[in-house]
Amino acid sequence: MEKKYSVAIYPSQDVIDAVKKLKDYLETKIGWYNSKNSTAHITICEFTIEHSQIEIHKQKLLRICDTFIPFPVYLDHFSSYENSGAFFIAPNEDSKNNLIPILKKTQEVLKPLKLKKSEDPHLSVGRKLTPENLKIASQLFTTIAIDFLCCEMVLRELDPVKKQFFVIDTFSFGSNPQPELVQGSLF
């Protein structure tokens, strides 16, 4: 049976709680909206595969995460994508430059899958907002300064009934960087 999966970075619990407060406050102003109930996260990619195939990809995620070194992420401003109605919290330049290689390397190991990739790391507050609601959000929320240690990624599975992803596995960063060019092994 085919299932939809998402690979993401979850911030610390205090950041998750702070973003939930923002989302709840936004709901009091504009009503229900897409992403309202989604746990704060930075999407790496999404894909749909046969459930029987997921273990192979878990192993790939385990191996790639072992090579990543934890680093702090600073989220210091709000932004939006007008075309998709997304309103989000964005990382500063240094954090963005540290996150992009994580996104790219993770997407690379999952390359055989038909990935829906994220190229621009961010924490969504709301998605598919109307232009009016996007304007309200950007007037409500003008300054932010939150940070967390990026030290793991999660694999989530979509609950087709609740239309929400739930975590099925967590992969800690192992701080074991591999030489970039490994041509093959001797054994």
C-alpha positions in Angstrom: 0.0 0.0 0.0 1.4 3.4 -0.9 1.9 5.9 1.8 3.1 9.5 1.9 6.2 10.4 3.9 7.9 13.6 4.9 11.5 14.2 6.0 11.9 17.2 8.2 13.9 19.0 10.9 12.0 19.6 14.1 13.1 22.5 16.3 13.3 22.2 20.1 10.1 21.8 22.1 10.2 25.5 23.2 10.3 26.7 19.6 7.5 24.3 18.7 5.4 25.7 21.6 6.2 29.3 20.6 5.2 28.7 17.0 2.0 27.0 18.2 1.1 30.2 20.1 1.7 32.3 17.0 -0.6 29.9 15.0 -3.3 30.0 17.6 -3.2 33.8 17.7 -3.4 34.0 14.0 -6.5 31.7 14.0 -8.2 34.2 16.4 -7.8 36.9 13.7 -8.4 35.0 10.4 -10.1 31.7 11.4 -8.9 28.2 10.5 -6.1 28.0 7.9 -3.8 25.4 6.3 -0.9 24.4 8.5 -2.8 25.6 11.6 -2.4 22.2 13.3 1.0 21.2 11.9 3.9 20.9 14.3 6.6 23.5 13.6 9.2 22.0 11.3 11.6 22.7 8.4 10.6 20.5 5.5 13.4 18.7 3.6 11.3 16.6 1.2 8.1 14.6 0.8 7.6 11.4 -1.2 5.0 8.6 -1.7 6.2 5.0 -1.8 5.0 1.5 -1.0 5.0 1.0 2.8 7.2 -2.1 2.3 10.0 0.1 0.9 10.4 2.4 3.8 13.0 0.4 5.7 15.5 0.8 2.9 15.1 4.6 3.0 15.3 4.7 6.8 18.8 3.1 6.5 19.8 5.8 4.0 18.6 8.5 6.4 20.4 6.9 9.3 23.7 6.8 7.3 23.5 10.4 6.0 22.5 11.8 9.5 25.5 10.1 11.0 27.7 12.4 8.9 26.0 15.6 10.0 27.4 17.8 12.8 24.8 19.6 15.0 24.7 23.4 14.7 22.6 26.2 16.0 19.8 27.6 13.8 18.7 31.2 14.4 15.3 32.3 13.0 15.2 36.1 13.0 12.5 37.3 10.6 9.1 36.6 9.0 8.6 36.3 5.3 6.1 35.0 2.8 5.7 33.5 -0.6 2.9 35.5 -2.2 2.3 32.9 -4.9 1.5 30.0 -2.5 0.1 32.1 0.3 2.8 30.8 2.7 3.7 32.9 5.8 6.8 31.7 7.6 9.7 32.3 10.0 13.0 32.4 8.2 16.5 31.6 9.3 19.3 34.2 9.2 21.9 34.0 6.4 24.4 31.8 8.4 21.7 29.3 9.5 20.3 29.2 6.0 23.8 28.4 4.6 24.2 25.6 7.2 20.7 24.2 6.5 20.9 24.1 2.7 23.7 21.4 2.4 21.7 19.2 4.9 18.6 19.6 2.7 20.6 18.9 -0.5 22.6 15.9 0.8 19.4 14.3 2.3 17.5 14.8 -1.0 20.5 13.3 -2.8 20.4 10.0 -0.9 16.7 9.7 -1.6 17.1 10.7 -5.2 15.6 7.6 -6.8 12.2 8.6 -5.3 10.0 11.2 -6.9 10.7 13.9 -4.3 8.8 17.0 -3.6 11.8 19.1 -2.4 12.2 22.1 -0.3 14.9 24.4 -1.6 14.5 27.2 0.9 14.6 26.3 4.6 11.8 27.9 6.7 9.3 27.2 9.5 5.7 27.7 8.2 3.2 29.5 10.2 0.4 29.3 7.6 0.0 28.0 4.0 -2.4 28.8 1.2 -3.4 32.0 2.9 -5.5 34.5 0.9 -3.7 37.7 0.0 -5.8 39.5 2.7 -4.9 36.9 5.4 -1.2 37.1 4.3 -1.4 40.8 4.8 -3.0 40.4 8.3 -0.3 37.9 9.3 2.5 40.2 8.2 1.0 43.1 10.2 0.4 40.9 13.3 3.9 39.4 13.4 6.8 41.8 12.7 9.7 40.7 14.9 11.0 37.3 16.0 14.2 35.9 17.5 14.2 32.2 18.2 16.9 29.6 18.0 17.4 25.8 18.4 20.2 23.3 18.0 19.7 21.4 14.8 20.8 17.9 15.8 18.4 15.4 14.2 15.8 14.9 11.5 12.5 13.1 11.6 10.7 10.8 9.2 6.9 11.4 9.2 4.0 9.5 7.8 0.8 11.1 6.6 -2.3 10.1 8.5 -4.8 10.1 5.5 -7.8 10.6 7.9 -6.4 13.5 10.0 -4.4 14.8 7.0 -1.5 15.4 9.4 2.0 13.9 9.4 3.1 12.0 12.5 6.7 11.1 13.4 7.6 7.4 12.8 11.4 7.7 13.3 14.1 10.2 14.5 17.7 10.2 13.2 20.3 12.0 15.3 23.3 13.7 13.8 26.3 11.6 14.5 29.1 14.1 14.0 31.0 11.6 11.8 31.7 13.6 8.6 32.8 11.4 5.7 35.4 12.3 3.2 33.5 13.9 0.3 34.9 11.6 -2.4 34.6 8.0 -1.5 35.1 6.0 -4.7 34.3 2.7 -3.3 35.6 0.4 -0.6 38.4 -2.2 -0.7 36.3 -4.8 0.9 
